[in-house]
Amino acid sequence: MLYLYLALIDTDEERRKFEDIYYTYREQMYFVAYSVVKNKEDSEDIVHDVFMKIASKYMPTIHHIKDDRDLRCYLLTAVKNTAINTMKKKSNTNVSISDIAGDFPDRSLLISNDDFLDTLCLKSDCEQILHAIKNIGKTYRDVLYFYFVVGLSIQEISVVLNRKIATTRKQLTRGKQVLLKLLEEAEVLYSYDQA
């Protein structure tokens, strides 16, 4: 698929940039799409559509984005909006972010790509991770959501939640432990169901 996208791009420099974007963000983009549409095939189509649009129209714009956080935000917001539009078309009704996010605040559904999330993704599917975060107590749920889903830094989370940075950091650490335990328990239950 990558070769199809690269064929639409004019310069070698932009092709290298696109290839870097593709390998760095495609899993995060899929996760965002899946968190909205809850369907593997639709999620893959949404990510494909976004990459096609970028390759055919928006590479010059993306090429000028220098900050990686801005680029990540741009890409994941494009996926989120495309997923929401897909849901609207399928249901012919208005779908708001708050409808999709459930108990979570009305924020972009963005996923960070740190080692912790990579480990979780290897052990669990996207739906299972989001479900586990949603079922954690509010104190840890909000911190985990803002950190892993929205992609805010610890400093930004402390401002949003009106907490001290040290408190936010401690809640994130404890929340990770709770999340891992929940997912491990779910895995044990799942393996018993399969036996």
Backbone hydrogen bonds, N-H to C=O, Kabsch-Sander energy under -0.5 kcal/mol:
donor,donor_aa,acceptor,acceptor_aa,energy
4,L,1,M,-0.6
5,Y,1,M,-1.7
6,L,2,L,-2.7
7,A,3,Y,-1.7
8,L,4,L,-0.6
8,L,5,Y,-1.5
9,I,6,L,-1.3
15,R,11,T,-2.0
16,R,12,D,-2.4
17,K,13,E,-2.1
18,F,14,E,-2.7
19,E,15,R,-2.6
20,D,16,R,-2.2
21,I,17,K,-2.4
22,Y,18,F,-3.1
23,Y,19,E,-2.3
24,T,20,D,-2.1
25,Y,21,I,-2.8
26,R,22,Y,-1.6
29,M,25,Y,-2.7
30,Y,26,R,-2.4
31,F,27,E,-2.4
32,V,28,Q,-2.3
33,A,29,M,-2.4
34,Y,30,Y,-3.1
35,S,31,F,-2.2
36,V,32,V,-1.0
36,V,33,A,-0.8
37,V,33,A,-2.8
38,K,34,Y,-2.2
43,S,39,N,-2.3
44,E,40,K,-2.5
45,D,41,E,-2.3
46,I,42,D,-2.5
47,V,43,S,-2.3
48,H,44,E,-2.3
49,D,45,D,-2.8
50,V,46,I,-2.3
51,F,47,V,-2.5
52,M,48,H,-2.6
53,K,49,D,-2.4
54,I,50,V,-2.5
55,A,51,F,-2.8
56,S,52,M,-2.6
57,K,53,K,-2.7
58,Y,53,K,-1.5
59,M,54,I,-1.1
62,I,58,Y,-2.6
63,H,59,M,-2.8
64,H,60,P,-0.8
64,H,61,T,-0.9
65,I,62,I,-1.5
66,K,64,H,-0.8
71,L,67,D,-2.2
72,R,68,D,-2.7
73,C,69,R,-2.4
74,Y,70,D,-2.5
75,L,71,L,-2.6
76,L,72,R,-2.7
77,T,73,C,-2.2
78,A,74,Y,-2.0
79,V,75,L,-2.0
80,K,76,L,-2.5
81,N,77,T,-2.8
82,T,78,A,-2.1
83,A,79,V,-2.7
84,I,80,K,-2.4
85,N,81,N,-2.4
86,T,82,T,-2.2
87,M,83,A,-2.3
88,K,84,I,-2.4
89,K,85,N,-2.4
90,K,86,T,-2.1
91,S,87,M,-2.2
92,N,88,K,-2.4
100,I,96,S,-1.5
101,A,97,I,-3.0
102,G,98,S,-1.0
104,F,101,A,-1.8
107,R,105,P,-2.1
110,L,108,S,-1.4
110,L,149,V,-0.7
112,S,148,F,-1.8
118,D,114,D,-2.2
119,T,115,D,-2.4
120,L,116,F,-2.3
121,C,117,L,-2.7
122,L,118,D,-1.6
123,K,119,T,-1.4
124,S,120,L,-2.5
129,I,125,D,-2.0
130,L,126,C,-2.5
131,H,127,E,-2.4
132,A,128,Q,-2.3
133,I,129,I,-2.6
134,K,130,L,-2.3
135,N,131,H,-1.4
136,I,133,I,-1.2
140,Y,137,G,-0.5
141,R,137,G,-3.1
142,D,138,K,-2.2
143,V,139,T,-0.9
144,L,140,Y,-3.0
145,Y,141,R,-3.0
146,F,142,D,-2.7
147,Y,143,V,-2.1
148,F,144,L,-3.0
149,V,144,L,-0.7
149,V,145,Y,-1.8
150,V,145,Y,-2.2
151,G,146,F,-0.6
152,L,146,F,-2.8
157,I,153,S,-2.5
158,S,154,I,-2.3
159,V,155,Q,-1.5
160,V,156,E,-2.5
161,L,157,I,-3.0
162,N,159,V,-0.5
163,R,158,S,-2.5
168,T,164,K,-2.5
169,R,165,I,-2.7
170,K,166,A,-2.2
171,Q,167,T,-2.6
172,L,168,T,-2.2
173,T,169,R,-2.2
174,R,170,K,-2.5
175,G,171,Q,-2.6
176,K,172,L,-2.2
177,Q,173,T,-1.6
178,V,174,R,-2.3
179,L,175,G,-2.8
180,L,176,K,-2.7
181,K,177,Q,-2.2
182,L,178,V,-2.6
183,L,179,L,-2.4
184,E,180,L,-2.6
185,E,181,K,-2.6
186,A,182,L,-2.4
187,E,183,L,-2.1
188,V,184,E,-2.1
189,L,185,E,-2.6
190,Y,186,A,-2.6
191,S,187,E,-2.4
192,Y,188,V,-1.9
193,D,189,L,-2.1
194,Q,190,Y,-1.6
195,A,191,S,-0.9
